[in-house]
Amino acid sequence: MKTILVTGATRGLGLAFAEALSKLDDVELILGVRDLEAGRRVASDLRGRVQVAKLDMASRTSITRFVSTWDRPLYGLINNAGLQNVGDTSFSKDGDELTLAVNHLGPNLLMRGLLPYMQGGCVLGIGSGTHNPEDKDAARFGFRGGRFSSIAALAQGETDAQTQRQAGFDRYATSKLLAMAVVPEMARCVPATRFVTLDPGLMPGTGLVRSAPAVVRLVWRAVLPLLVPLMSGASTPQASAAAGLTLLLDPELGQSGGTYHYDAKPSTGVWSKVNDPEFGRIVLEQTDAHLGLDPVGALRRAS
């Protein structure tokens, strides 16, 4: 029996992951959710072995509490929960800019806490073409690519954007750059476990833009999903989840440290910074320091 944890499992891609995993006879599924009632409603519609657990990826206290109660081997961790905030700058209760907290800091804290229980298996992170300043499709939507200064500065909400909307786009793209750069660095440091990134493509209809103006949410939810077959780089949550599970469950198809597109093939749109060992080391070391964790890089140096 494979125990697999999915964060942000009540909507969009996370829900698609949960629905697909619940159909597998050899999987015990854990839904890590911020809203327990919503999680229980999802679980009631799924077959198989499904449990619901309180897990708020914006809260270090919630993540630490969750990890403290974990006591079993873990085959897979899908760090799916994500946020794109184009409204006023918001901060977590820990004082971190909210996009960075949910998309990068929280997933790293959870991954590090559960790593001793992995015993092999796979950690699947969620990337985005928006991280790459050379991605023309992302640029059409207003993304400038990841803009890394330091983890400390980003956590304080520092930005060179001239508008709040641009700041939100930059923060999302940067959080995805960081999340993606951590994956090959973790693969270098902890070879016993696989670390893979899925770029699910543009998935209209998901809850990603829930902080956007009402008209944007309406177009995203009701109009763009109809245009997916015509849009470059677009996918559906179901198709992207299927690709993610292929990578998660088949070690032969998901090379550790790699970034894969929603067709489960290696992505050709990855910015060189993602796979730069020096950049990965800096990001992970600063992330560890910000979260008060022992440097994971010591594992590589000690091996």
C-alpha positions in Angstrom: 0.0 0.0 0.0 1.4 3.4 -1.1 0.6 6.3 1.2 0.4 9.6 -0.8 -0.2 13.1 0.5 -1.7 15.8 -1.7 -1.9 19.4 -0.5 -4.5 21.8 -1.8 -6.7 18.9 -2.7 -10.2 20.5 -2.7 -10.1 22.2 -6.1 -8.4 22.4 -9.5 -5.3 20.3 -10.0 -5.2 19.1 -6.4 -8.8 17.7 -6.7 -7.9 16.1 -10.0 -4.9 14.4 -8.4 -7.1 13.2 -5.5 -9.8 11.8 -7.9 -7.2 9.9 -9.9 -5.3 8.5 -6.9 -8.5 7.4 -5.2 -9.2 5.0 -8.1 -5.9 3.1 -7.5 -6.3 0.0 -5.3 -2.8 0.2 -3.8 -3.0 3.8 -2.6 -3.9 5.3 0.7 -4.7 8.9 0.0 -4.2 11.7 2.5 -5.8 15.1 1.7 -3.9 17.9 3.3 -6.4 20.8 3.3 -6.8 24.2 4.8 -10.6 23.8 5.0 -11.5 20.6 6.8 -15.2 20.7 5.8 -14.4 21.2 2.1 -11.9 18.3 2.4 -14.5 16.0 3.9 -16.9 16.8 1.1 -14.3 15.9 -1.4 -13.4 12.7 0.5 -17.1 11.6 0.6 -17.1 11.6 -3.2 -14.0 9.5 -3.5 -13.6 5.7 -3.4 -10.8 3.8 -1.8 -8.8 4.7 1.4 -9.0 8.4 1.9 -8.2 10.5 5.0 -8.5 14.2 5.5 -6.0 16.3 7.6 -5.8 19.9 8.6 -2.8 21.5 6.7 -2.5 25.2 6.0 0.5 25.8 3.7 0.6 29.5 4.8 1.2 28.6 8.4 4.4 27.2 9.8 2.6 26.2 12.9 0.0 24.2 11.0 2.7 22.5 9.0 4.9 21.7 12.0 1.8 20.3 13.9 1.0 18.1 10.9 4.5 16.8 10.7 4.6 16.1 14.4 1.7 13.7 14.1 3.0 11.8 11.1 4.2 8.3 12.0 4.1 6.1 8.9 6.1 5.5 5.7 5.3 7.9 2.9 5.6 7.0 -0.7 4.6 10.2 -2.4 4.3 13.9 -1.5 2.5 16.1 -4.0 3.2 19.7 -3.1 0.3 21.1 -5.1 -1.2 23.9 -3.0 -0.6 27.3 -4.7 -1.6 30.9 -4.7 -1.4 33.8 -7.1 -2.2 37.1 -5.4 -2.6 40.2 -7.6 -4.4 42.3 -5.0 -2.9 44.1 -2.0 0.3 42.7 -0.6 -0.6 40.2 2.1 1.5 38.5 4.7 1.2 35.2 6.5 0.9 35.0 10.3 4.6 34.3 10.3 5.3 37.6 8.6 6.2 36.2 5.2 4.7 37.6 1.9 1.8 35.2 1.3 2.7 34.0 -2.3 6.2 33.1 -1.2 4.8 31.5 2.0 2.3 29.2 0.2 4.2 28.4 -3.0 7.8 28.0 -1.7 8.4 28.3 2.1 5.5 26.1 3.2 6.2 23.3 0.7 9.9 23.2 1.8 9.0 23.1 5.4 6.6 20.2 4.8 9.0 18.3 2.6 11.9 18.6 5.1 9.7 17.4 7.9 8.4 14.4 6.1 11.7 13.5 4.3 12.7 11.0 7.1 9.5 9.0 6.3 9.9 8.9 2.5 12.2 5.8 2.3 12.6 6.4 -1.4 9.4 7.4 -3.2 8.9 10.7 -4.8 8.3 14.4 -4.0 6.4 16.1 -6.8 6.4 19.9 -7.0 4.4 22.2 -9.3 6.2 24.5 -11.6 5.1 27.1 -14.1 6.3 28.5 -17.4 5.9 31.9 -15.8 9.2 31.4 -14.1 11.1 31.9 -17.4 11.5 35.5 -18.6 12.0 34.0 -22.1 8.6 32.4 -22.2 6.6 34.2 -24.8 3.2 32.8 -23.8 3.7 33.9 -20.2 4.9 37.3 -21.3 1.6 37.8 -23.2 -0.2 37.5 -19.9 2.1 40.1 -18.3 4.7 37.9 -16.6 8.3 39.0 -16.5 9.8 35.8 -15.1 11.3 35.1 -11.8 13.1 38.1 -10.1 15.2 36.7 -7.3 17.0 39.0 -4.9 17.1 37.1 -1.6 14.7 35.0 0.4 14.7 37.5 3.2 13.8 40.4 0.8 11.1 38.5 -1.0 9.6 37.5 2.4 9.4 41.1 3.3 7.4 41.8 0.1 10.1 43.9 -1.6 9.5 44.4 -5.4 10.6 46.7 -8.2 7.2 46.4 -9.9 5.4 49.7 -10.6 1.8 48.4 -10.1 0.2 46.0 -7.6 -0.9 43.7 -10.5 2.7 43.5 -11.8 4.0 42.8 -8.3 1.6 39.9 -8.0 2.7 38.5 -11.3 6.4 38.8 -10.3 5.9 37.2 -6.9 4.1 34.3 -8.5 6.7 33.8 -11.2 9.5 34.1 -8.6 7.9 31.7 -6.2 7.7 29.1 -9.0 11.4 29.7 -10.0 12.4 29.0 -6.4 10.2 25.9 -6.1 11.6 24.6 -9.4 15.3 25.3 -8.5 15.0 23.5 -5.2 14.0 20.2 -7.0 17.4 19.5 -8.8 19.3 20.7 -5.7 17.3 18.3 -3.5 18.0 15.5 -6.0 21.7 16.2 -5.7 21.6 16.3 -1.9 19.2 13.3 -1.2 19.6 10.7 -4.0 17.6 8.1 -2.1 14.4 10.0 -2.9 13.2 11.3 -6.3 12.3 14.9 -6.7 10.4 15.9 -9.8 8.7 19.1 -11.1 5.5 19.1 -13.1 4.7 22.1 -15.2 0.9 21.6 -15.6 0.5 24.4 -18.2 -2.2 27.0 -18.2 -5.3 25.5 -16.6 -8.2 27.9 -16.9 -11.1 27.2 -14.4 -8.9 26.4 -11.4 -8.9 28.5 -8.3 -5.5 30.0 -8.9 -6.8 33.6 -9.7 -9.2 33.7 -6.8 -7.8 37.1 -5.7 -8.2 38.7 -9.1 -11.0 41.2 -10.0 -14.5 39.7 -10.6 -14.4 40.1 -14.3 -11.1 38.3 -14.6 -12.3 35.4 -12.4 -15.4 35.1 -14.6 -13.4 34.9 -17.9 -11.0 32.5 -16.2 -13.7 30.3 -14.9 -16.4 30.4 -17.7 -14.7 31.4 -21.0 -11.1 30.3 -21.1 -11.8 26.6 -20.3 -13.7 26.4 -23.6 -10.7 27.6 -25.5 -8.1 25.2 -24.0 -7.9 23.1 -27.3 -7.0 26.3 -29.1 -4.5 27.7 -26.7 -0.8 27.1 -26.7 0.5 25.7 -23.5 -3.0 25.1 -22.0 -4.2 21.9 -20.4 -6.9 20.6 -18.1 -6.5 19.6 -14.5 -7.3 16.0 -15.4 -4.7 15.8 -18.1 -2.0 17.5 -16.0 -2.8 15.3 -13.0 -2.5 12.2 -15.2 0.9 13.3 -16.3 1.9 14.0 -12.7 0.9 10.6 -11.5 2.9 9.0 -14.3 6.0 10.8 -13.0 5.2 10.1 -9.4 4.5 6.4 -9.8 6.9 5.3 -12.5 10.6 5.8 -11.5 11.6 5.0 -15.1 9.8 8.0 -16.5 10.6 10.7 -14.0 14.3 11.4 -13.7 15.1 12.9 -10.3 15.7 16.6 -10.5 13.8 17.0 -13.8 11.0 19.3 -15.0 8.3 17.7 -17.0 5.4 19.1 -19.0 1.7 18.1 -18.8 2.4 15.4 -21.4 4.9 13.8 -19.0 7.8 14.6 -21.3 10.8 16.6 -20.3 10.0 20.4 -20.5 12.0 22.4 -23.1 10.9 25.7 -21.5 13.0 25.6 -18.4 15.2 28.7 -17.6 18.8 27.8 -17.2 18.8 29.1 -13.6 16.6 26.2 -12.5 19.3 23.7 -13.1 22.2 25.9 -12.1 23.8 24.1 -9.1 25.1 27.4 -7.6 21.7 29.1 -7.9 20.0 26.0 -6.4 22.5 25.9 -3.5 21.9 29.6 -2.7 18.1 29.2 -2.9 18.1 26.2 -0.6 20.6 27.5 1.9 18.7 30.8 2.2 15.4 29.0 2.5 16.7 26.7 5.2 18.1 29.6 7.1 14.8 31.6 6.8 12.8 28.6 8.1 15.4 27.8 10.9 16.2 24.4 9.4 19.5 22.6 9.5 21.1 23.0 6.0 20.0 20.1 3.8 23.2 20.7 1.8 25.1 19.1 4.7 23.6 15.8 3.6 25.4 16.0 0.3 28.6 17.2 1.8 28.6 14.3 4.3 27.9 11.6 1.8 
